Amino acid sequence: MEKASVREVALDALMKVEKNQAYSHLLLNTTLNKAGLDKRDSGLLTELVYGTIAHRLTLDYYLEPFLKTSKKREQWVDVLLRLSVYQMVYLDRIPDRAIVHEAVTIAKRRGHKGISGLVNGVLRSIQREGVPSINAIKDHVKRIAVTTSHPEWLVERWMKQYGEETTIAMAQANNEPPEVSIRVNRTKANTEEVRQNLLLEGLEVERSPLLPELALIVKKGNAFTTDAYKNGLFTAQDEASMLVGLLVQADYDMHVLDTCAAPGGKSTHVAESMHNTGLVHSLDLHKHKVKLIDEQANRLQLTNLETRAEDARKLEHLTESSFERVLIDAPCTGFGVIRRKPDIRWSKSKEDVAAIAKVQSAILTNASRFVKAGGLLVYSTCTIEAEENEEQIAQFLTDNPQYELDENAYAALPEQVQAKGRFSSFGLTILPQDFQTDGFFMAPLRKK
């Protein structure tokens, strides 16, 4: 059987995202493992899948005038056209004629003659006439939505929260491919030792400008197939997520509760900060996710971490007021990690924001019972939605006067963040364009 081309593999992956609401980042890992593509083609596949998902709204706008027929098309035809136009508009290293030829070949293989004729006609027309101008869109919000390829409701919502300029900058940052950042396991090595290790294994690695003593940025190569990774010298984590671990300020022999811990990035960071002493109670709702925390802890050789599958809204087996630190990295809409999971913008709705905010509130109210007097409760999310962040904390502080926002805790963060972070009376917001990280929110709450 003829091996599928990289574009055909990309089409299959995109179809799975469309049909099954599969998460692009998880799907891509399994697709890459199965397809057996070489290094160069693996890079191209990632670019094609992420790029086509990220620019979907813009691509549909470009295609619309060339698809005048109202006849119902099969979904794969639209996805193939999007994939092809993405290459024509955004990738300059592939000649248009090659893109058209391959699209027509795939269409012939998958459908009847009429479909390959349609694909050929549409793509050749675009090649000849060029794509329509977005400036022709009269409605201001719609124009921004189509330019940045984000749903209109989301653009409108962010403009109310952050203003137009910040919203555009954030939406543009969401379309930039993220860098791979890794957190060094400082119970085993320092950043320079790990960097040298990875250089010897043939990777290009630099110290993080934001967290030079804790994080490395992988410029070239796959860090997760190296001996350094297998031996537990580091783990994958975004730098904004690492800030949450710093904010917890865990130290020797503490008892820490992490309520929504999977896949274990923050739990293991806290355990490392405690130099493998004390105890981190690392909980998650789902058993299969708890397994991921165990795997991380074992690989990093951390023995001060105890896991359990438990609902953070209940926590029946714990003693109240028994932890110096409680971390709630709450379930959220994830709008801060659109760079890594471009499909989130299409799969979430306004209703999701309100629904998840209720869950967050229940977790926050319940988990706060377990903080010792004088202890610290850290609430964080990987979203930039006020309803899930500042509004959540404002309500909690009103209902729980025994807590207050502890601004002194921010001293644990890098000077850059202290100088440029978006601080309010209810916490710190990091937008993707601020430090080229994921978008995050964090609030350190001290129990009086």
C-alpha positions in Angstrom: 0.0 0.0 0.0 1.3 3.5 -0.9 2.4 5.5 2.2 0.2 8.5 2.8 1.7 11.9 2.1 2.3 14.4 4.9 -0.7 16.4 3.6 -3.0 13.4 3.6 -1.9 12.6 7.2 -2.6 16.3 8.1 -6.1 16.0 6.5 -6.9 12.9 8.6 -5.7 14.6 11.8 -7.8 17.8 11.0 -10.9 15.6 10.3 -10.5 14.0 13.7 -10.4 17.4 15.4 -13.5 18.4 13.5 -15.5 15.3 14.1 -14.5 14.1 17.5 -13.6 17.4 19.1 -10.2 15.7 19.7 -7.6 18.0 21.3 -5.1 19.0 18.6 -2.0 18.7 20.8 -2.9 15.1 22.1 -4.0 14.0 18.6 -0.9 15.3 17.0 1.4 13.3 19.3 -0.4 10.0 18.5 -0.5 10.9 14.8 3.2 11.7 14.7 4.0 8.4 16.5 1.9 6.3 14.1 2.8 8.0 10.8 6.5 7.2 11.0 7.4 10.5 9.3 11.0 11.8 9.1 12.0 14.8 11.2 11.4 17.4 8.4 7.9 16.0 7.6 7.0 15.8 11.3 7.7 19.5 11.6 5.7 20.2 8.5 2.8 18.1 9.7 2.7 20.0 13.0 2.8 23.3 11.1 0.0 22.3 8.7 -2.4 21.0 11.5 -1.8 23.8 14.0 -1.8 26.5 11.3 -5.0 25.3 9.6 -6.8 25.1 12.9 -5.5 28.5 14.1 -6.3 30.4 10.9 -9.7 28.7 10.2 -11.9 31.8 10.3 -9.5 33.7 8.0 -9.2 30.7 5.6 -13.0 30.4 5.4 -13.3 34.1 4.6 -10.8 33.6 1.8 -12.6 30.6 0.4 -16.1 32.0 0.6 -16.3 33.9 -2.8 -14.9 30.9 -4.6 -17.5 28.5 -3.2 -20.6 30.0 -4.8 -22.4 26.6 -5.1 -24.9 26.0 -2.3 -24.7 22.3 -2.8 -23.8 20.4 0.4 -20.2 19.3 0.3 -18.7 16.6 2.4 -16.7 18.0 5.4 -13.4 16.6 4.3 -13.6 18.7 1.0 -13.9 21.9 3.0 -11.0 20.8 5.3 -8.8 19.9 2.3 -9.5 23.4 0.8 -8.6 25.1 4.0 -5.4 23.1 4.3 -4.4 24.0 0.8 -5.2 27.7 1.1 -3.3 27.8 4.4 -0.2 26.6 2.5 -0.7 29.0 -0.4 -1.2 32.0 1.9 1.1 31.3 4.9 3.9 29.1 3.7 6.2 30.4 1.0 8.4 27.4 0.6 5.9 25.3 -1.2 5.0 26.3 -4.8 1.3 26.9 -5.5 1.3 24.4 -8.4 2.6 21.6 -6.1 -0.1 22.4 -3.5 -2.9 22.4 -6.1 -1.6 19.1 -7.7 -1.4 17.3 -4.3 -4.9 18.5 -3.3 -6.4 17.3 -6.5 -4.6 13.9 -6.2 -6.1 13.5 -2.6 -9.5 14.6 -3.9 -9.4 12.0 -6.7 -8.4 9.3 -4.2 -11.2 10.1 -1.8 -14.1 11.3 -3.9 -15.5 11.2 -7.4 -14.4 13.3 -10.4 -16.8 16.2 -9.6 -15.0 16.7 -6.3 -11.5 16.8 -7.7 -12.8 19.2 -10.4 -14.2 21.5 -7.7 -11.0 21.4 -5.7 -8.9 22.1 -8.8 -11.2 25.0 -9.9 -11.3 26.7 -6.5 -7.6 26.5 -5.9 -6.7 27.6 -9.5 -9.1 30.6 -9.2 -7.4 31.6 -5.9 -4.0 31.2 -7.5 -5.1 33.5 -10.4 -7.2 36.1 -8.6 -5.7 36.1 -5.1 -7.7 36.1 -1.8 -10.3 38.8 -1.0 -9.2 41.8 1.2 -10.2 41.6 4.9 -10.4 45.4 4.9 -13.6 45.1 2.9 -15.4 43.9 6.1 -17.4 46.9 7.4 -18.1 45.6 10.9 -15.2 46.5 13.2 -15.4 43.5 15.6 -15.9 41.1 12.7 -12.9 42.5 10.9 -10.7 42.0 13.9 -12.1 38.5 14.4 -11.4 37.5 10.8 -8.0 39.1 10.7 -6.8 37.3 13.9 -9.0 34.2 13.3 -10.8 34.2 16.7 -14.6 33.9 17.2 -16.5 37.2 17.2 -18.0 36.6 20.7 -14.6 36.1 22.2 -13.1 39.2 20.5 -16.0 41.3 21.7 -15.7 39.9 25.2 -11.9 40.5 25.4 -12.3 44.0 24.0 -14.7 44.8 26.9 -12.2 43.4 29.4 -8.9 44.6 28.0 -9.5 47.2 25.3 -9.0 46.9 21.5 -5.2 47.2 21.3 -4.5 44.6 24.0 -7.1 42.2 22.5 -5.5 42.4 19.0 -2.0 41.9 20.5 -3.3 38.9 22.4 -5.1 37.3 19.5 -1.9 37.8 17.3 0.2 36.2 20.0 -2.2 33.2 20.1 -1.3 32.5 16.4 2.5 32.4 17.1 3.9 28.9 17.5 5.0 28.5 21.1 8.5 27.6 22.2 9.2 24.5 24.2 10.2 25.4 27.7 11.4 23.0 30.3 11.7 23.3 34.1 15.0 22.0 35.6 14.7 19.5 38.5 16.9 21.3 40.9 17.0 18.4 43.3 19.3 16.7 40.7 21.1 19.5 38.8 21.2 23.2 38.0 20.2 24.9 34.7 23.7 25.1 33.4 24.4 21.4 34.0 21.2 20.4 32.3 21.9 22.8 29.4 25.4 21.2 28.9 23.8 17.7 29.1 21.3 18.6 26.3 24.0 20.2 24.2 26.0 17.0 24.3 22.9 15.1 23.2 22.8 17.4 20.1 20.0 19.9 21.1 20.1 23.7 20.9 19.1 25.0 24.3 19.2 28.5 25.9 18.4 29.7 29.4 15.0 31.3 29.8 15.3 35.1 29.9 12.4 35.2 32.4 13.6 32.4 34.7 17.3 31.8 34.0 17.9 29.8 37.2 14.9 27.5 36.7 14.0 27.1 33.0 15.5 26.4 29.6 14.1 27.1 26.1 14.6 24.3 23.6 15.5 26.0 20.2 16.1 22.8 18.2 15.7 19.1 18.8 13.3 16.9 20.8 14.2 17.1 24.5 11.7 14.4 25.5 13.6 11.5 23.8 16.9 12.4 25.6 18.7 10.5 28.4 18.5 13.7 30.4 14.7 13.5 30.3 14.6 9.8 31.1 16.9 10.4 34.1 14.5 13.0 35.5 16.7 16.1 35.0 13.8 18.2 33.8 10.1 18.3 32.9 8.0 20.1 30.3 6.3 23.2 31.7 5.5 26.7 30.4 7.2 29.6 32.2 4.0 31.3 33.3 2.9 28.0 34.9 6.3 27.9 36.8 5.5 31.3 38.3 2.6 29.7 40.1 5.0 27.2 41.7 7.2 30.0 42.8 4.2 31.9 44.3 3.4 28.9 46.5 6.8 29.5 48.3 7.0 25.9 49.5 9.9 25.2 51.8 11.5 22.3 53.7 9.2 19.9 55.6 6.0 21.7 54.7 2.6 20.0 54.2 1.1 21.2 50.9 -2.2 20.3 49.2 -2.5 20.5 45.4 -6.2 20.0 44.7 -6.4 19.8 40.9 -2.9 18.5 40.2 -2.8 16.5 36.9 -0.7 16.1 34.9 1.6 17.1 37.8 3.7 20.0 36.6 3.0 22.3 39.6 2.9 19.4 42.2 6.4 18.2 41.1 7.6 21.8 41.1 6.4 22.3 44.7 7.9 18.9 45.7 11.3 20.0 44.2 11.1 23.4 46.0 10.8 21.4 49.2 14.0 19.6 48.3 12.2 16.2 48.5 11.2 16.8 52.2 7.8 17.3 53.7 4.7 16.1 51.8 2.7 17.2 48.8 -0.8 15.7 48.7 -1.5 15.7 45.0 -5.1 15.1 44.1 -7.1 14.9 40.9 -10.7 14.0 40.0 -9.8 11.3 37.5 -7.8 8.1 38.2 -6.2 7.9 34.8 -4.9 11.5 35.3 -3.5 10.6 38.8 -1.4 8.0 37.0 0.2 10.8 35.0 1.3 12.5 38.3 2.7 9.3 39.6 4.7 8.7 36.4 6.1 12.3 36.5 7.1 11.9 40.2 8.8 8.6 39.6 10.7 9.8 36.6 11.9 12.9 38.6 12.7 10.6 41.6 10.5 12.6 44.0 9.5 10.7 47.1 7.6 13.4 49.0 4.5 13.3 46.8 1.4 11.3 47.6 -1.4 11.0 45.0 -5.1 10.2 45.2 -8.2 10.4 42.9 -10.5 12.8 44.7 -13.1 15.5 43.9 -11.7 18.9 45.2 -15.3 19.9 45.9 -15.5 17.2 48.6 -12.1 16.3 50.1 -13.7 14.2 52.9 -10.5 12.4 54.1 -8.5 15.6 55.0 -8.2 17.4 58.3 -9.3 21.1 58.2 -6.6 23.8 58.8 -3.8 21.2 58.4 -1.8 22.6 55.4 0.7 25.5 55.3 0.0 25.8 51.6 -3.0 24.9 49.4 -2.8 25.2 45.6 -5.9 25.3 43.5 -4.9 25.3 39.8 -8.6 25.3 38.9 -10.2 23.7 35.9 -10.9 26.6 33.4 -11.7 27.5 29.8 -8.0 27.5 28.9 -8.1 30.6 26.8 -4.5 31.4 28.0 -3.1 28.4 26.2 -4.6 28.9 22.7 -1.1 29.0 21.3 -0.6 25.3 22.3 -4.2 24.2 21.8 -5.5 26.3 18.9 -8.8 24.4 18.7 -9.9 25.7 22.1 -11.1 29.0 20.5 -13.6 27.0 18.3 -14.7 24.4 20.9 -15.7 26.7 23.8 -18.7 29.0 24.2 -19.9 31.8 26.5 -22.0 29.2 28.4 -18.8 27.2 29.1 -17.3 30.2 30.9 -20.3 30.6 33.3 -20.5 26.8 33.9 -16.8 26.4 34.8 -16.9 29.5 37.0 -19.5 27.7 39.2 -17.2 24.6 39.5 -14.2 26.9 40.4 -16.2 28.7 43.1 -17.2 25.3 44.7 -13.6 24.1 44.7 -12.3 27.4 46.1 -14.8 27.5 48.9 -14.2 23.9 49.9 -10.4 23.8 49.6 -9.9 27.0 51.6 -11.0 25.1 54.7 -7.7 23.2 54.8 -5.3 26.1 55.1 -3.7 26.6 58.5 -4.0 30.0 60.1 -1.2 32.2 58.7 -0.9 29.8 55.7 -1.2 30.6 52.0 -3.9 29.6 49.5 -2.8 30.1 45.8 -5.5 30.1 43.2 -4.5 29.9 39.5 -5.9 29.3 36.1 -4.6 29.1 32.5 -7.3 31.5 31.2 -7.5 35.2 30.9 -11.3 35.5 31.6 -12.2 37.9 34.4 -15.2 35.8 35.3 -13.0 32.9 36.1 -10.2 35.0 37.7 -10.6 38.4 39.4 -14.4 38.1 39.8 -13.9 34.7 41.4 -11.4 36.1 43.9 -13.5 39.2 44.6 -16.5 37.1 45.5 -14.4 34.7 47.6 -12.8 37.5 49.7 -16.3 39.0 50.3 -17.6 35.6 51.5 -14.4 34.8 53.5 -13.2 37.8 55.4 -10.6 35.5 57.2 -8.6 35.7 53.9 -6.8 38.7 52.2 -4.7 39.1 49.1 -1.1 38.8 50.1 0.9 41.2 47.9 4.1 40.4 49.7 4.0 37.0 48.1 4.8 38.5 44.7 8.4 39.1 45.9 8.9 35.4 45.0 8.4 36.2 41.3 11.1 37.5 38.9 11.7 41.3 38.8 10.5 41.5 35.2 7.1 40.2 36.3 7.0 42.4 39.4 7.7 45.4 37.1 5.5 44.6 34.1 2.8 42.2 35.5 -0.9 43.2 35.3 -1.7 43.4 39.0 -5.1 44.2 40.5 -6.6 44.1 43.9 -7.6 40.5 43.2 -4.5 38.9 41.6 -2.0 38.9 38.8 -2.8 38.4 35.1 -0.2 37.4 32.5 -1.3 37.7 28.9 0.6 35.7 26.1 2.2 38.9 24.6 3.6 40.1 28.0 6.5 37.6 28.3 5.9 35.3 25.3 4.4 32.6 27.7 1.0 31.1 28.1 -1.7 33.4 29.5 -2.2 32.8 33.3 -3.9 34.2 36.4 -2.7 33.7 40.0 -3.8 35.1 43.3 -1.9 34.5 46.6 -4.5 34.6 49.5 -3.2 34.6 53.1 -5.4 33.2 55.9 -5.3 35.7 58.8 
